[in-house]
Amino acid sequence: MPSTNKSEREQRRAHRQALEAARAAKSARRRRLSVLGAALVAAAAVVAIATLVSAGPSRSATPTAHLTRSTVVDGVPETHGVLGNPKAPVTVTEYVDLQCPICAEASTTMLPTLVNDYVKTGKVKLQLRTLHFIGPDSVRAARVAAGARQQSKLWRFVETFYANQGTENSGYATDGFLKSVATTAGVNADAALAYAKSDAAARAIVTADRDAKAVGANATPTFTITKGNGKPHVLLVGAGDIHAALEKAL
């Protein structure tokens, strides 16, 4: 009997050990599956994010034939963003966001007279600072504008953009749309879009923000008038009283 009891105890112990080993193996397998599942989810998320980043904005282009080309600055020389005679005694700097509808309105109601009466006569030169506070479309547009500036066609690009401006933050400023705007404006579109992806383009819009902050330009459009080559006397004016302010400066 003692030997029989011992044998039964050994069998029960072996059975218990087998059950414990099975439970341990099952638990380990569950942990592995859990870790694998989390890894797959994380990997899927990374792939999804990478796909979105690499894809960027939609490239569905608005056909160039459907865009309107602005002619307001035709015939006026531009040198790296400075419109008109670089030696003109008065400098007008305009701070804009390319998505701003009031900026677009000013480009048709105020800019033609400013160009004809002051820039073409050599009294004033114009500069532009493209800001990007309205949204992502503003950032993309400002970067491509920086590329157009490198070709001394900033104003042509900006005015043509205004002529085809879409709804704020609707996602319309895709690479395709911006390429069509650039092409319509006579800009080398491929070069401008390539430049838009550079660190230099990023620095350009940071510099514009810094300049705006320095003069207190916290709305668009804002114009500053600086006379002479010494320490600038900056006058903040709106589109409505730019001409009176210029006459006073001249």
C-alpha positions as a Python dict, from the first residue, in 0.01 Angstrom:
ca = {
    (1, 'M'): (0, 0, 0),
    (2, 'P'): (272, 248, 85),
    (3, 'S'): (428, 195, -254),
    (4, 'T'): (89, 237, -418),
    (5, 'N'): (24, 564, -232),
    (6, 'K'): (367, 688, -331),
    (7, 'S'): (300, 601, -691),
    (8, 'E'): (-34, 785, -685),
    (9, 'R'): (127, 1091, -527),
    (10, 'E'): (393, 1095, -795),
    (11, 'Q'): (130, 1065, -1066),
    (12, 'R'): (-74, 1350, -917),
    (13, 'R'): (240, 1565, -888),
    (14, 'A'): (336, 1489, -1246),
    (15, 'H'): (-18, 1571, -1360),
    (16, 'R'): (-15, 1897, -1164),
    (17, 'Q'): (322, 1993, -1307),
    (18, 'A'): (198, 1917, -1656),
    (19, 'L'): (-109, 2140, -1601),
    (20, 'E'): (107, 2421, -1463),
    (21, 'A'): (343, 2391, -1757),
    (22, 'A'): (50, 2402, -1998),
    (23, 'R'): (-96, 2709, -1827),
    (24, 'A'): (244, 2880, -1832),
    (25, 'A'): (287, 2804, -2200),
    (26, 'K'): (-63, 2934, -2276),
    (27, 'S'): (2, 3251, -2079),
    (28, 'A'): (333, 3304, -2255),
    (29, 'R'): (166, 3252, -2592),
    (30, 'R'): (-101, 3510, -2503),
    (31, 'R'): (167, 3759, -2404),
    (32, 'R'): (349, 3701, -2733),
    (33, 'L'): (26, 3749, -2929),
    (34, 'S'): (-51, 4064, -2733),
    (35, 'V'): (294, 4207, -2799),
    (36, 'L'): (273, 4105, -3164),
    (37, 'G'): (-69, 4266, -3198),
    (38, 'A'): (55, 4589, -3045),
    (39, 'A'): (358, 4582, -3271),
    (40, 'L'): (139, 4529, -3577),
    (41, 'V'): (-88, 4816, -3476),
    (42, 'A'): (212, 5040, -3417),
    (43, 'A'): (366, 4936, -3747),
    (44, 'A'): (40, 5004, -3927),
    (45, 'A'): (23, 5346, -3765),
    (46, 'V'): (379, 5424, -3868),
    (47, 'V'): (309, 5313, -4224),
    (48, 'A'): (-8, 5523, -4232),
    (49, 'I'): (175, 5829, -4101),
    (50, 'A'): (464, 5776, -4340),
    (51, 'T'): (220, 5743, -4627),
    (52, 'L'): (46, 6066, -4534),
    (53, 'V'): (372, 6253, -4492),
    (54, 'S'): (523, 6124, -4815),
    (55, 'A'): (205, 6187, -5007),
    (56, 'G'): (171, 6544, -4880),
    (57, 'P'): (-114, 6755, -5010),
    (58, 'S'): (-317, 6638, -5305),
    (59, 'R'): (-151, 6700, -5638),
    (60, 'S'): (-471, 6728, -5837),
    (61, 'A'): (-400, 7041, -6037),
    (62, 'T'): (-638, 7309, -6144),
    (63, 'P'): (-576, 7325, -6521),
    (64, 'T'): (-360, 7622, -6615),
    (65, 'A'): (-607, 7716, -6890),
    (66, 'H'): (-871, 7780, -6623),
    (67, 'L'): (-662, 8024, -6422),
    (68, 'T'): (-659, 8401, -6455),
    (69, 'R'): (-326, 8578, -6498),
    (70, 'S'): (-289, 8911, -6323),
    (71, 'T'): (-134, 9186, -6535),
    (72, 'V'): (-113, 9458, -6270),
    (73, 'V'): (268, 9445, -6245),
    (74, 'D'): (338, 9377, -6612),
    (75, 'G'): (622, 9588, -6745),
    (76, 'V'): (757, 9671, -6399),
    (77, 'P'): (1106, 9536, -6323),
    (78, 'E'): (1151, 9322, -6013),
    (79, 'T'): (1476, 9236, -5840),
    (80, 'H'): (1446, 8955, -5585),
    (81, 'G'): (1112, 9071, -5455),
    (82, 'V'): (1170, 9447, -5490),
    (83, 'L'): (929, 9588, -5746),
    (84, 'G'): (1038, 9904, -5924),
    (85, 'N'): (1357, 10107, -5909),
    (86, 'P'): (1575, 9972, -5624),
    (87, 'K'): (1703, 10328, -5572),
    (88, 'A'): (1358, 10484, -5528),
    (89, 'P'): (1357, 10722, -5229),
    (90, 'V'): (1056, 10564, -5056),
    (91, 'T'): (999, 10198, -4976),
    (92, 'V'): (652, 10054, -4925),
    (93, 'T'): (646, 9711, -4765),
    (94, 'E'): (323, 9514, -4769),
    (95, 'Y'): (256, 9237, -4517),
    (96, 'V'): (13, 8979, -4652),
    (97, 'D'): (-125, 8631, -4610),
    (98, 'L'): (-196, 8487, -4954),
    (99, 'Q'): (-522, 8338, -4825),
    (100, 'C'): (-642, 8677, -4701),
    (101, 'P'): (-941, 8793, -4910),
    (102, 'I'): (-888, 9157, -4810),
    (103, 'C'): (-531, 9134, -4943),
    (104, 'A'): (-671, 9003, -5270),
    (105, 'E'): (-920, 9289, -5281),
    (106, 'A'): (-645, 9545, -5215),
    (107, 'S'): (-446, 9403, -5505),
    (108, 'T'): (-723, 9506, -5745),
    (109, 'T'): (-855, 9824, -5580),
    (110, 'M'): (-534, 9985, -5454),
    (111, 'L'): (-227, 9829, -5613),
    (112, 'P'): (-287, 9937, -5976),
    (113, 'T'): (-291, 10307, -5881),
    (114, 'L'): (7, 10259, -5651),
    (115, 'V'): (203, 10093, -5930),
    (116, 'N'): (106, 10342, -6200),
    (117, 'D'): (140, 10663, -5997),
    (118, 'Y'): (436, 10584, -5774),
    (119, 'V'): (631, 10275, -5881),
    (120, 'K'): (646, 10330, -6256),
    (121, 'T'): (741, 10694, -6197),
    (122, 'G'): (1039, 10590, -5985),
    (123, 'K'): (913, 10749, -5663),
    (124, 'V'): (847, 10427, -5473),
    (125, 'K'): (969, 10070, -5465),
    (126, 'L'): (752, 9791, -5329),
    (127, 'Q'): (848, 9498, -5109),
    (128, 'L'): (637, 9207, -4992),
    (129, 'R'): (640, 8995, -4677),
    (130, 'T'): (432, 8679, -4704),
    (131, 'L'): (294, 8566, -4368),
    (132, 'H'): (116, 8240, -4293),
    (133, 'F'): (-110, 8277, -3990),
    (134, 'I'): (-441, 8176, -4153),
    (135, 'G'): (-354, 7809, -4199),
    (136, 'P'): (-162, 7533, -4382),
    (137, 'D'): (-258, 7662, -4727),
    (138, 'S'): (-88, 7989, -4630),
    (139, 'V'): (233, 7805, -4544),
    (140, 'R'): (245, 7614, -4872),
    (141, 'A'): (168, 7927, -5073),
    (142, 'A'): (430, 8133, -4888),
    (143, 'R'): (696, 7870, -4952),
    (144, 'V'): (628, 7864, -5326),
    (145, 'A'): (620, 8245, -5325),
    (146, 'A'): (973, 8231, -5182),
    (147, 'G'): (1069, 8019, -5483),
    (148, 'A'): (914, 8275, -5718),
    (149, 'R'): (1110, 8549, -5542),
    (150, 'Q'): (1434, 8368, -5629),
    (151, 'Q'): (1336, 8415, -5994),
    (152, 'S'): (1245, 8784, -5941),
    (153, 'K'): (881, 8700, -6011),
    (154, 'L'): (736, 8718, -5661),
    (155, 'W'): (482, 8989, -5740),
    (156, 'R'): (364, 8814, -6055),
    (157, 'F'): (309, 8494, -5860),
    (158, 'V'): (131, 8666, -5571),
    (159, 'E'): (-102, 8872, -5789),
    (160, 'T'): (-192, 8568, -6000),
    (161, 'F'): (-254, 8370, -5681),
    (162, 'Y'): (-495, 8642, -5565),
    (163, 'A'): (-675, 8631, -5899),
    (164, 'N'): (-745, 8261, -5839),
    (165, 'Q'): (-774, 8261, -5460),
    (166, 'G'): (-988, 7986, -5307),
    (167, 'T'): (-1177, 7953, -4981),
    (168, 'E'): (-964, 7991, -4668),
    (169, 'N'): (-827, 7664, -4528),
    (170, 'S'): (-1019, 7450, -4777),
    (171, 'G'): (-703, 7267, -4878),
    (172, 'Y'): (-705, 7419, -5226),
    (173, 'A'): (-339, 7524, -5224),
    (174, 'T'): (-215, 7186, -5343),
    (175, 'D'): (111, 7138, -5528),
    (176, 'G'): (-93, 7107, -5846),
    (177, 'F'): (-276, 7434, -5790),
    (178, 'L'): (42, 7618, -5692),
    (179, 'K'): (222, 7481, -5995),
    (180, 'S'): (-58, 7604, -6219),
    (181, 'V'): (-51, 7948, -6056),
    (182, 'A'): (326, 7967, -6101),
    (183, 'T'): (308, 7858, -6464),
    (184, 'T'): (30, 8106, -6538),
    (185, 'A'): (236, 8384, -6378),
    (186, 'G'): (539, 8302, -6593),
    (187, 'V'): (736, 8144, -6308),
    (188, 'N'): (947, 7831, -6356),
    (189, 'A'): (703, 7618, -6158),
    (190, 'D'): (924, 7312, -6108),
    (191, 'A'): (1209, 7525, -5974),
    (192, 'A'): (976, 7722, -5746),
    (193, 'L'): (817, 7408, -5599),
    (194, 'A'): (1158, 7249, -5550),
    (195, 'Y'): (1278, 7560, -5368),
    (196, 'A'): (962, 7555, -5155),
    (197, 'K'): (1083, 7231, -4996),
    (198, 'S'): (1420, 7380, -4899),
    (199, 'D'): (1541, 7513, -4565),
    (200, 'A'): (1589, 7850, -4732),
    (201, 'A'): (1216, 7874, -4804),
    (202, 'A'): (1141, 7792, -4441),
    (203, 'R'): (1381, 8064, -4329),
    (204, 'A'): (1216, 8313, -4563),
    (205, 'I'): (876, 8284, -4396),
    (206, 'V'): (1035, 8292, -4049),
    (207, 'T'): (1209, 8615, -4150),
    (208, 'A'): (878, 8758, -4273),
    (209, 'D'): (719, 8678, -3936),
    (210, 'R'): (1007, 8842, -3754),
    (211, 'D'): (984, 9156, -3967),
    (212, 'A'): (608, 9175, -3912),
    (213, 'K'): (653, 9150, -3537),
    (214, 'A'): (921, 9418, -3542),
    (215, 'V'): (688, 9675, -3699),
    (216, 'G'): (372, 9561, -3522),
    (217, 'A'): (200, 9425, -3832),
    (218, 'N'): (-57, 9198, -3669),
    (219, 'A'): (-321, 9212, -3943),
    (220, 'T'): (-322, 9183, -4320),
    (221, 'P'): (-282, 9372, -4533),
    (222, 'T'): (-53, 9612, -4350),
    (223, 'F'): (170, 9862, -4530),
    (224, 'T'): (478, 10034, -4397),
    (225, 'I'): (633, 10342, -4552),
    (226, 'T'): (1002, 10408, -4507),
    (227, 'K'): (1176, 10715, -4644),
    (228, 'G'): (1546, 10735, -4712),
    (229, 'N'): (1833, 10498, -4648),
    (230, 'G'): (1893, 10583, -4285),
    (231, 'K'): (1710, 10449, -3985),
    (232, 'P'): (1363, 10382, -4122),
    (233, 'H'): (1069, 10579, -4000),
    (234, 'V'): (792, 10321, -4020),
    (235, 'L'): (434, 10430, -4061),
    (236, 'L'): (161, 10170, -4032),
    (237, 'V'): (-120, 10239, -4274),
    (238, 'G'): (-416, 10053, -4418),
    (239, 'A'): (-509, 10018, -4783),
    (240, 'G'): (-754, 10308, -4759),
    (241, 'D'): (-503, 10579, -4669),
    (242, 'I'): (-185, 10460, -4840),
    (243, 'H'): (-192, 10737, -5102),
    (244, 'A'): (-230, 11020, -4854),
    (245, 'A'): (53, 10876, -4646),
    (246, 'L'): (276, 10848, -4953),
    (247, 'E'): (214, 11208, -5055),
    (248, 'K'): (316, 11314, -4707),
    (249, 'A'): (631, 11099, -4720),
    (250, 'L'): (729, 11232, -5062),
}
